[in-house]
Structures are given as structure tokens and as C-alpha cells.
Amino acid sequence: METVFCRMKSAIFPINPELLKLKISYFLVYACLYSSMPYISIIVTHIINYQQLSIIFMCATAISTLGPIVTGFVADKLGIYKAIIIGAGFLTGFIHLPLLWLESAHKIHVAELNETIQLAGGPALTSVVSSTAAAVPSEYIFPILLLIRILGFLFLDATLTLLDAAGLAISKKHGADFGQQKMAGSLSAIIVPLTCGLLIDAISEKLGYTDYSIAFYISAGFVVILMPIIYRLEIDVQTNKQSIISTAKSVIGMIDVDVFLFVEIFVGACMGFHLTFLSVYVDAELIAPKTIYG
């Protein structure tokens, strides 16, 4: 009787609910990433110079290399994959919201500087004092920005690394193709950036100035939707019984893995440059509408 019921259930609901939740999770995670990522790069280049930007990405490289290793080690030792994914995923969606605050503070400092140059007298000094109270001190903007970006890279890498580990375990458990589950993330990369670009163009046209905030709010909204779905996932990842050093030695000894790592380094360098500076080029050089990012 139970077998008949299972067959009827699979005939009526051909999609495995657990795999469907996994697909939705990948869609929402990458939607969170692709909705705000181009505009993070643009805002950062508005606030700091390229020398400071290089410092940020030097730190980001170290974080992206060591972060997943440390995160995986902690998750293996504690065995709380779901809790770490939820915590890191939630922070990924909200950690970049202060960038909007830093951008407004930077605009205040630029306006003060311009007014000081133009007026060069008592009235300018009064204006500087009155507006500085509402702004972040200029010498603090870069350190705060650096901290936000480092934490952003750390939480994003932790989320993607552990979600892949959970996705592999769930796919193996249900006899599914892991690549098919992750394709939902590619679908979000097609839909979400275009939608955000259209919204930014429409809102900016009404306001009379460029406003990127809607992309960051959409990113945070995707994360809020993601949290209960991740919570409902049946995550049962097999923990590594070996030490991290012995595991690293055995992995490095595999020639095919070494070749794969070199390819990943090359592809990652090219992709990182493309994802970071394409939007900056489109914004600064082409002065194109934000819809083109989609």
C-alpha cells in the first residue's frame, strides 16, 4: 500500500520537494549576489581611489582563499552546517547596506570641499561645521569600507562553500544531478540584474539623480526569503574524520586536482576582474543606463 502511495505521489508531484528547495536556495543566493554586486563596485569607486581599491582586493584574495578552508574546518568540527549557512547567508544580504550610508557621507565631504573652494571665507566655514556633524569623518570612510568588504567576502564565501557541500550531499542522497540543481543560480543571473537595472533607471529618472539603494534592498529581501527555505532543508553532510593537514596532503597529491586548481586560479582571476570592473567601465566610460548591466 505504501509503495502505491509513493508512486501516486511521484506521479502527481514529479519534482522532489527537497531538490526543489535546493534549487530555490541556489536561485535566491545567487539572486542576492547578482542584484547588488555591480553597484557595490560602482559605489566603491565613487568613494575611494584605485590605489585603495587594490588594497581591498588584495585582502579579498586572502579572504577568498583562506575563508572557505577555515569555514569548512569549523563546520566539520562542530557539525552545524545549517546554522552556519543561515548565519553567513543572512549577513551576506545585509552587510553591504552601510555602503549607502558611506556614499552619502562621501558626497557631503565632496560638497563641503567644493563649497570651501568656491566661497573661501566665513560662510563656507559655517557650512562645513553644520554639515560635518551628519557625516562620517573622511579619515574613517576607507577603514570602514575595507571592513565591510572583507566581511562581505568572508560571509559570501562561507555561504557558497557550505551550500555546495550541502547541495552535493542532498543530490547524492536523492540520486540527482548536482549540476542541474545549481543551474537555478544561473537562471537568477539572467533575470535579477536586468530587473534591478530597470528599477534603478526608473527610480533615478523620477528622483532626478542616480539612486542604487533599491538593488541593495532587493538583495536583502532575497536573503530574508532564503532563510526559512534553508532552515527546512534536510542537510546531512558527512563530516571529515581526518585532520585538515592529512586531507590537504592527500588532495595535493592528486594530479587531476592540481590541474583543476590551476585552472580555477586563472578563471577566478579573469572572472573577478570582469565582474568588478565591467560595471565600473560601463558607468564611467560609456555612461550607459543601468539596464545594460542585465
N, C-alpha and C positions, 0 to 999 in steps of 0.2 A: 504493500500500500504506500509506503514511504517513497519507494522508487518511482511509482506512478505519479505521486505528488511532485517529486523533484523534476520529472520530465515535463509535467504540465507547467510548472513554474518557469522552467527554462524556455518552453515554447511561447509562453505569454510575455515573459521578461527575458529576452535573449541576452541582454547585457548584464554581466556580473556586477552587482551593486558595489562590491569592493573595488573592482577595477574602474568603475565609473567614478567613484570618489577619488581614486588616484589620478585619473585623467583631469578631473575638475581641479584637483590640488595643483597639478602642474600648470594648468591654464592660468589659475589665479596667481601663482608665484611668479610666473614669467610676465603676466599682465602687470603686476606690481612693479617689476623691474623695468619693463619697456615703456610704461606710461610716464615715468619721471626721469629716466636716465638721460635722454638728450638734453633736457632742460637743466639738469644738475650741472652738466659740463658748461652750458652757456652761462648760467648764473655765476659759477666759479670763476670763469674767465672775465666776467664783469667786475668781480670783487678784487682779485689778485692778479699779479703779473705772471708771465710764463715761467720765470725762474722759481717762484713759489709753487707754481703748479707742478713743476718737475719734482720738487721735494715731496709733494703729496703722493705722486705716483711712484716715487721710489719707495716710500713707506707702504703704499698699497701693494707693490710687488712682494715685499717681505710678508705682509699680512696674508695675501692670497696664497703664498707658498706654505707658510707655517701654520696658518689658521686652521685649514681643514685637517691637518695632521693632529694638532692639539685637540680640536673638537672631536675628531674620531676617537682619539685616545680616551678622552673624558667620557664620551658616550659608551665606549666599550667597558670601561671600568665601572661606571655607575649603572649602565643598562637602562637609561631613561631617555631613549631616542625621541619619543613623542614629546616629552616635556621640553627638551632642548629645541626641537623643531618649532614648537609653538612659541617658545620664548624668543628665539632668534628671529623667527618669521615676523612676529609682532613688532619687534624693534626695527626690523628692516623697513617696514612700511612707515614708521613714524620718525625714524632717526634723522631724516633729511628735511623735515618740516622747518627746523630752525634756520635753514638756508634762506628762507623767505624773509625772516627777521634780519639776518645778516645783510641781505641785499638792500633792504630798506635803510639799515644803518649806514651802509656804504654810500647810498645815494645822498643821505643827509650830509655826510662828510664832504662829498664832492660839491654839493650845493654850497656848503659853508666856504669851501676853498674858493669857488668861483666868485661868491659874493664878496669875500675878503679882497680878492684881486681887483674886482671892479670898484668897490667903494673905498677901500684902503683908508678907513677912518673910524671915528667913534661909532657910527651907526652899524658898521659891519661887525665891530666887536660885540655890540649888544645882540646882534642876530646870532652870532656864534655861540654866545653864552646861553641864550634861550633855547636853541635847538639841540645843543650838545647834551642837555640833560635827558633827552629822549633817545639818544643814540648810544651804541656800543662804542667805547673808546677805540680809536682806529688801530692802536697797537695790539689790541686783543682780538681783532677780527680774524687775522690769519691763524693764530693758535687755536681758536675755537673752531674755525673751518677745518683745520687739519685734524682735530679730534673727531669732529663729526664724520669726516670722510673715512678715517681709519676705522671707526666703529661701524660705519655703514658697510665697508668692505668685509669686516670680520663677521658681522651678523648675516650678510648675504651669502658668503662662502659657507658658513656653518649650515644655513638653511638648505642650500642647494646640495651640499655634500651628504647630509644626513637624509634628505628627502630621496636622493638617488639610492642610498643604501636601503631605505625602507621600500622604495619602489621596486628594487631588484628582488627583495625578499617576498613582497606581495605578488609580483609577477611569477616568481618561481613557485610559490605556494598554489597558485591558481592555473599554472601551466600556460601563462600568457606571454606574449612578446613584449619585453620591456620597452623596446623602441617605439612600439605603437602607443604605449601609454604616454611616453614623453613627447610624442608628436603634438599633443594638445598644447604644449608650451609654444611650439612653432605657430600654431593657429592664433594664439594670443598676440604673437609678434606681428601678425598680419593685420589684425583687427584693431588692437588697442592704440598703437601710435598714431594711426590715421584719425581715429576718433578724438584723441587728445589734441592733435593738431588742429582739427576743425573747431573744437570747442575753444581753444586758446585764441584762434583767429577771430572767432565770433565775439568772444568776450572782450578781447583787446580793441576790436573795432567800436564796440559800444562805449568802452571806458575812455578811449582816446589815447591809450598808452598800452604797451605790451605787459600783460599780466600772465605769469606762468603758474600761478597758485593752484588753478583747477587741476593740473596734472598731478601735483603732489597730494591733493585731497582725494583724487581718484585712486592713486596708488595706496593710500592709507585705507580707503574704502574696500579695495580688493583684499587687503590683509584681514580686515575685520570679518569679511565673508569667509575667508580661508580658515580661520581659527577653529570654528566648530566642525568643519569638514575634516581637518587634520585630527581633531580630538576623536572623531568617530572611526578613524582608520584603524584596522587591526594590524598594528605594527609589531612584528615578532622577528627582530633581526638577531641572527646568530652571533653571539659575542666572540671576539678573538681570544683564544686561551693563551696564545704565545705572547712573549714580550714584544714591545714595539721594535726593539733593536733586531731581534731574530727575524721578525716579519720583514723588516726593511732589507736585511741581508738576503733573504730568500727571494724577495721581489727584484732587487737589483741584479741578482744572478741570472734572471731570465732575459735572454737577448731580445725576444719579441717585445717585452715590456719596456726595455731600454729604448728601443727604436720608437715605440709608441710615445714615450715621454719626450724624446727629442722633437717628434712631430708636433706634439701638443704645445711645447715651448714656442716653436716657430709660429704655429697657428694662433696661439694665445697672444703673442706679441703683435702680430698683424691685426687680429680682431680687436685687441684692446685699443690700438691706435685708431682704428677705423671707428669704433663705437664712441670714442672720446672726442675726436676732433672733426668727425664728419658734420655733426650738428653745429660746431663752432664755425666751421668753414661756410656752411650754408647760411648761418646767421650773420656772420661778419663780412664775408666776401660777396656772396650772392645776394644778401639781404632779401631772402626769399620768404614767402609766407610759411607759417609753422606747419601747415598741412603737408608740405612737401616732405617733412620728416617721416611721415607714414609710408 
